[in-house]
């Protein structure tokens, strides 16, 4: 009665779900609709990519020679226009011989910005570095001392102007926005209404109307015979504009602080300002760093609008470089692509940083 | 004998919070009033010194400039206020069309981020990142340059099936010849919509009372389309279309979208749709997986669970940021001034340069945008309340 032990057939190994081939099967050819989409897109790519490559690289002219560019028109891009007009696009009308000054000043400012973005350096001495660097920046840009030639603000332009307007627009708006955000949550009706009116008024109108105001109305607001510099007026306009948006970001952070924190502070006997300074703001401001970063990106892009009130920042400098030059004007589209690329690099890296810091700050709350 | 409440005491001392609050408010108001007074004083003094006249009286005088494209008949002899009206209508036109197109494109892109196909996901991601990170003004200028520079002149226009003409004069497209048939079709479609809404209300009540499910989608659609078709038939079933033809140096027939309009529209739509895509993606991501699983476990089909479970919950997250994107699009349409589309800002700019009345013209621009912004946000707040969680 003994039965011989008969092992049953081994089950087949499970289908591999990791690795390149299963990934392709799942993500490119799962089901016939999916496969059809993949094939259609691949067919389009086969048709379009070689032509794009031809235009942008293979047939493109890189030498700054207008005649070669003209000959290649329609078949290849003319990147020569960027080579030829590089200094004009990047620095605008800044005197040619002194262009190392905006270069050094802007590198200094950008380095400071990058340092300010790293958490390890969020220490009190960072404020001192800012106090030291900002005057150095303006001395380098404006000159007039230490044997540097004086350069008036209407000659500032290009990328340095873009970075400067965005940076100082946000840095100056920051303290205003904190005060306004606190005011909007205040229990005092008059102060609350003033802050709400300011925020909603600014957020309800486009930046361009604020810039028009800066260039047409601010001179009228000043005492007779005095008119501030156009750059100062535009900077004030941008600051007032971004302060309203930043105030809403900060308010978001303030609202996220649990009420118990404030009540605990009050029960300890802290005054209103002590509560805000020691309990609420440190938590709220750390929470809104990604939001502040997004506001900075928005303002960085919005500085392109100052070209409408004739300040030649990056977008305006391109027009300055090409509009009056009949030889190179036909290749403006390549110039636009170059400028768009610069904006993209700046904004994309800032948005990556914003995502990263969001993740970093979120780590303390995930359990 | 009743216990009397302690009398309310007002402490007029610095230790009273109420008193200090009052002082702060008085000081703040005084500072603001003083600032406004100084600014007004300076402005009046400056205007007197420069000989600038003030007041809105100029609005009644003839404008004296031409406007490239108008929705309502306009010529240079019409008064300024009428020119402003033309500008406002142009702004509203580009904003309204832009909002519709950006919503459609943005939703497709946002849903595309959840596609099963990796290439579609990649394309949607690349699109969003590229168009979000380049200033919208630069995009407008690029599209305008591309439209006016790269497309052939009118005599050499690209014809798409003889119906559309594409040239550096813009896009010309066929339109139906307006007649009694279209009018009747339009009116009966409106009647159909009203009947459909009433029907849906009734069907919803029936469903809640008796549990009898009636078609909530196909019957209303059939009502609207059927009535419109009947109206069209009653009007004599007109089929005449006005198609564009090149006649020498101009186009005969059809309707034209100028390159300025197309460039502004494309720039705004492509830029805003990238933001909307991110909002839609975040909205869908916010609905928890359990909801989908619960929906399929009670036997809802995939489309039902999307329509009845996922979208209503996602919409709650989507609507508030979507409102601010719509407002952004409307406000960004003011950049049209850079490429010469005659929106309200560019009309105001021209009027400002002609009359020198900076205060009045800028006040008009701000008033127009404030009205639009505040009324849009009021409407969206109402809609948001309607779709918010109903809590008992």
Contacts between the chains, C-beta under 8 A, distances in Angstrom:
chain1	res1	chain2	res2	distance
A	26	B	116	7.9
A	27	B	116	7.0
A	27	B	117	6.7
A	27	B	118	3.8
A	28	B	117	6.6
A	28	B	118	5.8
A	28	B	119	6.8
A	30	B	116	5.7
A	31	B	116	7.3
A	34	B	116	5.4
A	34	B	117	5.1
A	37	B	117	5.1
A	37	B	119	7.4
A	37	B	120	6.3
A	38	B	117	6.1
A	38	B	119	5.9
A	41	B	119	5.1
A	41	B	120	7.5
A	41	B	123	7.5
A	42	B	119	7.9
A	187	B	21	7.2
A	188	B	21	4.9
A	188	B	24	6.1
A	188	B	25	5.1
A	189	B	25	7.4
A	190	B	25	3.8
A	190	B	26	8.0
A	190	B	28	6.3
A	190	B	29	5.5
A	191	B	24	6.7
A	191	B	25	5.9
A	191	B	28	5.4
A	194	B	28	6.4
A	194	B	29	7.7
A	194	B	32	6.3
A	200	B	374	7.6
A	201	B	370	7.1
A	203	B	373	7.5
A	204	B	366	8.0
A	204	B	369	6.1
A	204	B	370	4.3
A	204	B	373	3.9
A	204	B	374	6.3
A	205	B	331	7.2
A	205	B	365	7.4
A	205	B	366	4.8
A	205	B	369	4.8
A	205	B	370	6.2
A	205	B	373	7.7
A	206	B	331	3.9
A	206	B	332	7.0
A	206	B	334	4.2
A	206	B	335	8.0
A	206	B	345	7.6
A	206	B	369	5.9
A	207	B	331	7.7
A	208	B	334	4.9
A	208	B	335	6.7
A	208	B	337	6.9
A	208	B	345	6.2
A	209	B	334	7.0
A	209	B	345	7.1
A	209	B	362	6.2
A	209	B	365	4.7
A	209	B	366	5.4
A	209	B	369	6.8
A	212	B	345	8.0
A	212	B	349	7.6
A	212	B	352	8.0
A	212	B	358	8.0
A	212	B	362	5.4
A	212	B	365	7.2
A	213	B	362	5.5
A	216	B	352	7.0
A	216	B	358	4.0
A	216	B	362	6.6
A	217	B	43	7.8
A	217	B	358	5.8
A	217	B	359	6.5
A	217	B	362	6.3
A	219	B	46	7.3
A	220	B	42	7.0
A	220	B	43	4.6
A	220	B	46	4.6
A	220	B	47	6.7
A	220	B	358	7.0
A	220	B	359	7.3
A	221	B	39	4.8
A	221	B	42	5.5
A	221	B	43	6.0
A	221	B	46	8.0
A	222	B	42	6.1
A	222	B	46	7.5
A	223	B	42	5.7
A	223	B	45	7.7
A	224	B	42	7.3
A	224	B	45	5.1
A	224	B	46	5.6
A	224	B	49	5.1
A	225	B	49	7.8
A	297	B	133	7.8
A	301	B	133	7.9
A	301	B	134	7.6
A	301	B	135	4.0
A	301	B	136	7.3
A	302	B	135	7.1
A	304	B	135	4.1
A	304	B	137	4.5
A	304	B	138	5.9
A	305	B	137	5.9
A	305	B	335	7.1
A	307	B	137	7.5
A	307	B	338	7.7
A	308	B	335	7.9
A	308	B	337	6.5
A	308	B	338	5.8
A	315	B	135	7.0
A	315	B	137	6.4
A	315	B	138	5.6
A	315	B	141	7.3
A	330	B	149	7.7
A	332	B	145	6.0
A	332	B	149	7.7
A	333	B	142	7.0
A	333	B	145	5.7
A	333	B	146	6.5
A	333	B	149	6.9
A	333	B	150	7.6
A	336	B	138	6.6
A	336	B	141	6.6
A	336	B	142	4.7
A	336	B	145	6.7
A	337	B	142	7.8
A	339	B	138	6.4
A	340	B	134	4.7
A	340	B	138	5.7
A	340	B	139	7.8
A	340	B	142	7.1
A	343	B	133	6.7
A	343	B	134	5.2
A	343	B	135	5.9
A	343	B	138	6.7
A	344	B	130	6.9
A	344	B	133	4.8
A	344	B	134	5.7
A	347	B	132	7.5
A	347	B	133	3.7
A	347	B	134	7.5
A	348	B	129	6.4
A	348	B	133	4.9
A	351	B	132	7.7
A	351	B	133	6.8
